[in-house]
Amino acid sequence: MSEIKYVRKGDYYYPEIDFGIDENVEFRKYGRLRYKYLKENKPYLFSRLLLEGELMKHVIEIEKQAYERFERIQQEYLREHPLPADGNFVESYKIRQEAHDVAEEVVLEELIYD
């Protein structure tokens, strides 16, 4: 077990605890959503991950998985529902938006809010 270091601030000594949080890390959409979800809805898990120094690793891993899964689902949807060959912009847009919406719903339900 490592020795705890203390820092003096005024008349008091505080333990110097490293939570493994890098202030320079910026999350994208799914990372921010996962962080916020854990903080607001799973405070026990959030606190445990924070104290173990695993919170950032967890959020980064979930974010990575979310974006990979999003792309894969979107590609599968477009393979099953090909874009019109006649170049119809409106129909192409609708199909692409449906692919986006389906992928988003799956990622949010299965990875972010789980």
C-alpha positions in Angstrom: 0.0 0.0 0.0 1.3 3.4 -0.9 1.9 6.1 1.7 -0.7 9.0 1.8 0.8 12.4 1.3 -0.7 15.5 2.9 -0.8 19.1 1.7 -1.0 22.0 4.2 -3.6 24.6 3.4 -3.8 27.3 6.0 -4.0 25.6 9.4 -5.1 22.2 8.1 -3.5 19.3 6.3 -5.5 17.6 3.5 -4.7 14.3 1.9 -3.4 14.6 -1.6 -5.7 12.4 -3.6 -5.3 11.8 -7.3 -8.7 10.9 -8.9 -7.1 10.3 -12.3 -9.1 13.2 -13.8 -7.3 15.0 -16.5 -8.8 18.4 -17.0 -7.4 18.6 -20.5 -9.5 15.6 -21.7 -12.6 16.8 -23.7 -15.3 14.3 -24.4 -17.5 14.3 -27.4 -21.2 13.8 -27.3 -21.5 10.2 -26.0 -18.7 10.7 -23.4 -20.4 13.8 -22.0 -23.7 12.0 -21.9 -22.3 8.9 -20.1 -20.5 11.1 -17.6 -23.6 13.1 -16.9 -25.8 10.0 -16.6 -23.4 8.3 -14.1 -23.1 11.5 -12.0 -26.9 12.1 -11.9 -28.4 8.6 -11.9 -25.7 6.2 -10.6 -24.0 8.2 -7.9 -22.6 5.1 -6.2 -21.0 3.8 -9.4 -19.8 7.3 -10.2 -18.2 7.7 -6.8 -16.6 4.2 -6.9 -15.1 4.8 -10.3 -13.9 8.2 -9.3 -12.2 7.0 -6.1 -10.6 4.0 -7.9 -9.3 6.4 -10.5 -11.2 4.6 -13.2 -13.8 7.1 -14.1 -12.1 8.7 -17.1 -11.0 5.3 -18.5 -14.5 4.1 -18.2 -16.0 7.2 -19.9 -13.4 7.2 -22.7 -14.0 3.4 -23.4 -17.8 3.9 -23.5 -17.4 6.8 -25.8 -15.1 4.8 -28.1 -17.5 1.9 -28.2 -20.5 4.2 -28.8 -19.0 5.8 -31.8 -17.8 2.5 -33.3 -21.2 0.9 -32.7 -23.0 4.0 -34.1 -21.1 3.8 -37.4 -21.6 0.0 -37.7 -25.3 0.2 -37.1 -25.7 3.1 -39.6 -23.8 1.2 -42.2 -25.8 -1.9 -41.7 -29.0 0.1 -42.0 -27.9 1.7 -45.2 -27.0 -1.7 -46.6 -30.5 -3.0 -45.8 -32.2 0.2 -47.0 -30.2 1.3 -50.0 -30.3 4.9 -51.2 -32.5 5.5 -54.3 -30.6 5.1 -57.6 -32.3 8.0 -59.3 -30.5 10.5 -57.0 -33.7 11.7 -55.2 -32.4 14.0 -52.6 -35.4 14.0 -50.3 -35.6 10.2 -50.2 -31.9 9.9 -49.7 -32.1 12.4 -46.8 -35.0 10.5 -45.2 -33.1 7.1 -45.4 -29.9 8.7 -44.0 -31.8 10.3 -41.2 -33.6 7.1 -40.3 -30.2 5.3 -40.2 -28.9 8.0 -37.9 -31.9 7.9 -35.6 -31.9 4.0 -35.3 -28.1 4.0 -34.6 -28.5 6.8 -32.0 -31.4 5.1 -30.2 -29.5 1.8 -29.9 -26.3 3.4 -28.7 -28.1 5.5 -26.1 -30.2 2.6 -24.8 -27.5 0.0 -24.7 -24.3 1.9 -23.9 -25.0 5.3 -22.5 -28.0 4.8 -20.3 -27.2 1.3 -19.1 
